[in-house]
């Protein structure tokens, strides 16, 4: 008597469908927000990228020099562990490039802020944007936006002002930049100063800075806080000019095309955050991921983008990785889908968890795709054991959150050519959910003979037998 499906039937190797793509029990159709269009007159992306390449040409030159001169086994890039270029290295670069040491240091700092160079300890390596510099306009624009975001680090702040006052101005400048962007032309610096003072006052009010204890009677007199903001605004405008975001002259400031486009991008991110499709903006990462589990891929990615836009990159990545470390395999897979939306800024954190057994297969796939390997081929970076562990982990997610037919179809994504080989290697990898997965698979599979073999394997794993 033969079974409908032979025990050693060949299993087809297919790429597993992301769990987020599983059809929802409810047909969730949401109105799509039309793709935003930049303001009229904004140059095309290719032209913006050309401007960014031009503005970052000196930094890219130093980054290429560092790539060639400071590779593994060569001289160290830094001496203090803080990414400051070592004196000997700066002098060597200046001689090789025909620059002054001060120019080399300035270009080096710009390259780091733009992600063209990454410093690890006392060694430097080229950032992924440098690798894609000549062929990928989006990588160039992302590098420039990273520099734009770090404008306050790109230009030395005034030494004779309180750090708290400098921090207030940095916090208030997004509103000033938004006003410049909406004005679409030159704006008098005096007008910007008025706006800055209003915003700083709002920030202080929001913090409820009310002194404690008995206070003297108020005396009508000019507020001393008005004067210090003028030199700080001057510093902020010159810092933004140094990264190419605006121009200053004749007591006026004007956003450059790159600056106007970058501010528009930031405003759009805020709009996306305010229009979260499923309302998960304010919740923790694990709750957000559970809310995305039943969404189709495009809707889930829109939700990830909205959630990410409401947080700093570092905090968002940390939350997602913590969620991936939990017991729920579904959240583990979805967390790395969300990290794909984060992109390059998540690379150091993902690389750091690649040695954790629970996260290693997910991290290796993420890194492979990040390095440009086709997602269809990324599984080839996994060893047989890692691929099997990932198969069991995904099966655990299906067991907990999916339907029985989906678990049966999941057999097709195994790397093993036969079911007995799959069962043997499942026992060997030692995934903590192996027994539950095998029991669920035995209950779901329509072939009695195969189901019996799977139940026997589950019993052997449970009792430690062979």
C-alpha positions in Angstrom: 0.0 0.0 0.0 1.5 3.3 -1.0 0.9 6.7 0.4 -0.3 9.7 -1.6 3.0 11.4 -1.0 6.1 9.1 -0.8 8.2 9.5 2.4 11.3 10.5 0.5 9.6 12.8 -1.9 11.9 15.4 -3.3 11.2 18.8 -1.9 11.3 21.8 -4.2 13.6 24.6 -3.1 11.6 27.8 -3.2 12.1 31.1 -1.5 9.7 31.3 1.5 7.1 34.0 1.2 7.4 36.6 4.0 4.8 36.0 6.7 3.7 39.5 6.4 2.5 38.6 2.9 0.1 35.9 4.3 -3.5 36.7 3.2 -5.4 38.3 6.0 -8.7 36.8 7.2 -10.2 40.1 6.5 -9.8 41.9 3.2 -8.0 45.0 4.4 -8.3 47.7 1.8 -7.1 51.1 2.9 -7.0 54.3 0.9 -3.5 54.8 -0.5 -1.9 58.2 0.1 -0.7 59.4 -3.2 3.0 59.6 -3.7 4.1 63.1 -2.6 5.6 65.3 -5.2 8.3 67.8 -4.3 7.5 71.5 -4.7 7.4 73.0 -8.2 10.9 74.0 -9.3 12.7 71.3 -7.4 15.4 69.8 -9.6 15.2 66.2 -10.7 16.8 63.6 -8.4 19.7 63.2 -10.9 20.4 66.9 -10.8 20.2 67.0 -7.0 22.6 64.1 -6.8 25.0 65.9 -9.1 24.9 68.9 -6.7 25.5 66.6 -3.8 28.4 64.9 -5.5 29.9 68.3 -6.2 29.5 69.5 -2.6 31.0 66.3 -1.2 33.7 65.9 -3.8 36.5 66.8 -1.4 35.2 64.5 1.3 34.8 61.6 -1.2 38.4 62.2 -2.3 39.7 61.8 1.2 37.5 58.8 1.7 38.8 57.1 -1.4 42.4 57.9 -0.2 41.6 56.3 3.2 40.1 53.2 1.4 43.4 52.7 -0.5 45.9 53.8 2.2 44.3 52.6 5.5 43.0 49.2 4.7 43.6 46.1 6.8 47.3 45.7 7.7 48.1 49.3 6.9 48.5 52.4 9.0 45.9 53.2 11.7 43.4 55.9 10.9 43.0 57.3 14.4 44.9 57.5 17.6 42.4 58.4 20.3 39.6 56.0 19.6 37.3 58.9 18.8 37.6 58.9 15.0 40.0 61.9 15.1 42.5 61.5 12.3 45.9 60.7 13.7 48.6 63.4 13.1 50.9 61.2 11.0 47.9 59.9 8.9 46.7 63.5 8.4 50.1 64.7 7.3 50.5 61.7 4.9 47.1 62.4 3.4 47.9 66.1 3.0 51.1 65.2 1.2 49.5 62.6 -1.1 46.5 64.8 -2.0 48.2 68.2 -2.1 46.2 69.7 0.7 46.8 71.3 4.1 46.4 69.2 7.2 43.5 71.4 8.2 41.7 70.7 4.9 42.3 67.0 5.3 40.9 67.0 8.8 37.8 69.0 7.7 37.2 66.7 4.7 37.7 63.6 6.9 35.1 64.9 9.4 32.6 65.6 6.5 33.2 62.1 5.1 32.4 60.5 8.4 29.2 62.6 8.9 28.1 61.7 5.4 28.7 58.0 5.9 31.5 57.8 3.3 33.9 56.5 6.0 33.2 54.3 9.0 35.6 54.2 11.9 35.8 51.2 14.1 38.3 51.5 16.9 41.6 52.7 15.4 40.8 51.5 11.8 38.7 53.0 9.0 36.8 51.3 6.2 34.8 52.8 3.4 31.1 53.2 3.9 28.5 51.6 1.6 27.7 55.0 0.1 31.3 55.4 -1.1 31.1 52.0 -2.9 27.9 53.2 -4.6 29.1 56.8 -5.1 29.4 56.8 -8.9 26.4 54.6 -9.8 23.7 55.2 -7.2 22.1 58.7 -7.0 20.0 57.6 -4.0 23.1 56.6 -2.0 24.7 60.0 -2.8 21.5 61.9 -1.7 21.3 59.8 1.5 24.9 60.7 2.3 24.1 64.4 1.8 21.0 64.2 4.0 23.1 62.5 6.7 25.5 65.5 6.6 22.5 67.9 6.6 21.1 66.2 9.7 24.5 66.6 11.4 24.9 70.3 10.5 25.5 71.3 14.1 28.5 69.0 14.3 30.0 70.2 11.0 30.8 73.7 12.2 32.4 74.5 15.5 29.9 76.0 17.9 30.6 79.3 19.7 32.8 78.8 22.7 31.4 81.6 24.8 27.8 80.4 25.0 26.2 78.0 27.4 25.7 74.5 26.0 22.0 74.7 27.0 21.5 77.8 24.8 23.2 76.1 21.9 21.0 73.0 22.3 17.9 75.2 22.3 18.9 76.8 19.1 19.6 73.4 17.5 16.1 72.2 18.6 14.5 75.3 17.3 16.2 75.4 13.8 13.8 72.9 12.1 11.0 75.5 12.4 13.3 78.2 11.0 14.2 75.9 8.1 10.6 75.0 7.5 9.8 78.8 7.2 12.7 79.2 4.8 11.4 76.3 2.7 7.9 77.6 2.6 9.1 81.1 1.7 10.9 79.8 -1.4 13.2 82.7 -1.5 15.5 85.1 0.5 14.3 85.8 4.0 15.8 88.7 6.1 17.9 87.4 9.0 16.0 89.7 11.4 12.8 87.9 10.5 14.5 84.6 11.2 15.7 85.9 14.5 12.2 86.8 15.6 11.0 83.3 14.7 13.9 81.7 16.5 13.2 83.7 19.7 9.6 82.7 19.5 10.4 79.0 19.1 13.0 79.1 21.9 10.4 80.7 24.2 8.0 77.9 23.3 10.6 75.3 24.1 11.2 76.8 27.5 7.5 77.0 28.2 7.0 73.4 27.2 9.7 72.4 29.8 7.8 74.4 32.5 10.9 76.2 33.6 9.4 77.8 36.7 11.9 78.5 39.5 11.2 77.1 42.9 11.1 79.1 46.1 10.1 82.7 46.9 10.7 85.1 44.0 11.2 88.9 44.0 8.5 91.1 42.5 8.9 91.2 38.7 10.5 94.3 37.4 9.8 95.6 33.9 13.0 95.5 32.0 14.4 94.3 28.7 14.8 90.6 28.5 18.5 89.7 28.5 17.8 86.5 26.6 17.1 88.4 23.3 20.7 89.4 22.6 22.5 86.0 22.9 20.4 84.4 20.2 21.6 86.6 17.4 25.2 85.2 17.4 23.8 81.7 17.8 21.6 82.2 14.8 24.5 83.5 12.9 26.5 80.3 13.9 23.6 78.1 12.8 23.2 79.8 9.5 26.9 79.5 8.7 26.9 75.9 9.8 24.1 75.1 7.5 25.8 77.1 4.7 29.0 75.0 5.3 27.1 71.8 4.4 25.5 73.4 1.4 21.9 73.7 2.7 21.7 77.5 2.4 23.4 80.7 1.4 23.9 83.9 3.5 24.5 87.4 2.2 23.2 90.9 2.5 21.5 90.1 5.8 19.4 87.4 4.1 19.3 83.7 4.0 18.1 81.4 1.2 17.9 77.7 1.0 19.8 76.0 -1.8 17.9 73.6 -4.0 19.4 70.7 -2.0 18.5 72.4 1.3 14.9 73.0 0.1 14.5 69.5 -1.1 15.9 68.0 2.2 13.6 70.2 4.4 10.7 69.0 2.2 11.7 65.4 2.7 11.8 65.9 6.5 8.3 67.6 6.4 7.0 64.6 4.4 8.4 62.2 7.0 6.4 64.1 9.7 3.3 63.9 7.6 3.8 60.1 7.2 4.2 59.8 10.9 1.0 61.8 11.5 -1.0 59.6 9.0 0.0 56.1 10.3 -2.2 53.7 8.4 -2.9 51.4 11.4 -2.3 53.8 14.3 0.8 52.2 15.7 3.0 55.3 15.9 3.1 55.6 19.7 3.4 52.0 20.7 6.5 49.9 21.4 8.2 48.0 18.7 6.8 44.6 19.6 3.2 45.9 19.7 3.7 47.7 16.4 5.0 44.5 14.8 2.0 42.5 16.0 -0.2 45.2 14.5 1.5 44.7 11.2 1.4 40.9 11.2 -1.9 40.8 9.3 -1.1 43.6 6.9 0.0 43.0 3.3 3.6 43.8 2.5 3.1 47.3 1.1 0.8 48.3 4.0 3.2 46.9 6.5 6.1 48.8 5.0 4.1 52.0 5.2 3.4 51.3 8.8 7.1 50.7 9.5 8.1 54.0 7.8 5.5 55.9 9.9 6.7 54.3 13.1 10.4 55.0 12.2 9.7 58.6 11.3 8.5 59.3 14.8 11.8 58.1 16.4 15.5 58.6 16.2 17.2 55.9 14.2 19.3 54.6 17.1 16.3 54.2 19.4 14.2 52.6 16.7 16.8 50.1 15.7 17.5 49.1 19.4 13.7 48.6 19.9 13.4 46.4 16.8 16.4 44.2 17.7 15.1 43.8 21.3 11.8 42.7 19.8 13.6 40.2 17.6 15.3 38.7 20.6 11.9 37.7 22.2 10.2 34.3 22.1 7.8 35.1 19.2 9.4 34.0 16.0 6.9 36.0 13.9 8.1 39.2 15.6 11.6 38.2 14.8 11.0 38.0 11.1 8.9 41.2 11.0 11.5 43.1 13.0 14.1 42.4 10.3 11.6 43.4 7.7 11.3 46.7 9.5 15.1 46.9 9.7 15.2 46.6 5.9 13.1 49.7 5.7 15.7 51.4 8.0 18.4 50.5 5.6 22.1 51.5 5.9 21.8 53.2 9.3 20.9 49.9 10.9 24.0 48.1 9.5 26.3 48.4 12.5 23.6 47.1 14.9 22.7 44.2 12.6 26.3 43.3 12.2 26.8 43.4 16.0 24.1 40.7 16.5 25.2 38.4 13.8 26.9 36.2 16.4 23.8 35.7 18.4 22.5 32.2 17.5 18.8 33.3 17.6 19.3 36.3 15.3 22.3 35.1 13.2 20.4 33.7 10.1 18.2 36.8 9.9 21.2 39.1 10.3 23.2 37.3 7.7 20.3 37.5 5.2 19.9 41.2 6.0 23.6 42.0 5.5 23.7 40.0 2.3 20.8 42.0 0.8 22.3 45.2 2.1 25.6 44.4 0.3 23.7 44.1 -3.0 23.0 40.3 -3.2 19.7 39.6 -4.9 17.1 38.6 -2.2 16.4 35.4 -4.2 20.0 34.4 -3.8 20.7 35.7 -0.3 19.9 32.4 1.3 23.2 31.1 -0.2 25.2 32.9 2.5 23.7 30.6 5.2 25.2 27.3 6.1 23.1 24.2 6.0 22.6 24.3 9.8 21.7 28.1 9.8 19.2 27.5 7.0 17.6 24.6 8.9 17.4 26.7 12.1 15.7 29.5 10.1 13.3 27.0 8.6 12.3 25.8 12.1 12.0 29.3 13.4 9.7 30.3 10.5 7.7 27.2 11.0 7.3 28.1 14.7 5.9 31.5 13.6 3.5 29.7 11.2 2.5 27.3 14.0 1.7 30.2 16.4 0.1 32.6 13.9 -0.7 30.9 10.6 -3.0 28.2 9.3 -2.3 24.4 8.8 -2.1 24.5 5.0 0.5 27.3 5.3 2.6 25.0 7.5 2.3 22.2 5.0 3.4 24.5 2.2 6.3 25.6 4.2 7.9 22.2 3.6 8.6 23.3 0.1 11.1 26.0 1.3 13.4 23.5 3.1 16.9 23.2 1.8 16.9 19.4 2.4 16.0 17.3 -0.7 14.0 14.7 1.3 11.7 14.7 4.3 13.9 12.2 6.3 16.9 14.4 5.8 14.9 17.4 7.0 13.8 15.6 10.1 17.4 14.4 10.9 18.8 17.9 10.5 16.0 19.5 12.5 16.9 17.3 15.4 20.6 18.2 15.0 20.2 22.0 15.1 18.5 22.0 18.5 15.9 24.7 18.0 13.9 25.1 21.2 10.6 24.9 19.3 11.4 21.8 17.3 9.0 19.5 19.1 6.1 21.9 18.8 6.7 22.4 15.1 6.9 18.7 14.4 3.7 18.0 16.4 1.9 20.7 14.5 3.2 19.6 11.1 2.2 16.0 11.8 -1.3 17.1 12.7 -1.6 19.3 9.6 -0.1 17.0 6.9 -2.7 15.0 4.8 -0.3 12.1 4.2 -0.7 9.5 7.0 2.6 7.9 6.4 4.5 11.2 6.4 2.6 12.4 9.4 3.5 9.2 11.3 7.2 9.8 10.5 7.0 13.4 11.8 5.3 12.3 15.0 8.0 9.7 15.6 10.6 12.4 15.1 8.8 14.7 17.6 8.8 11.9 20.1 12.5 11.2 19.6 13.4 14.9 20.1 11.2 15.1 23.2 12.7 12.0 24.8 16.2 12.6 23.6 16.2 9.3 21.7 17.4 8.5 18.1 
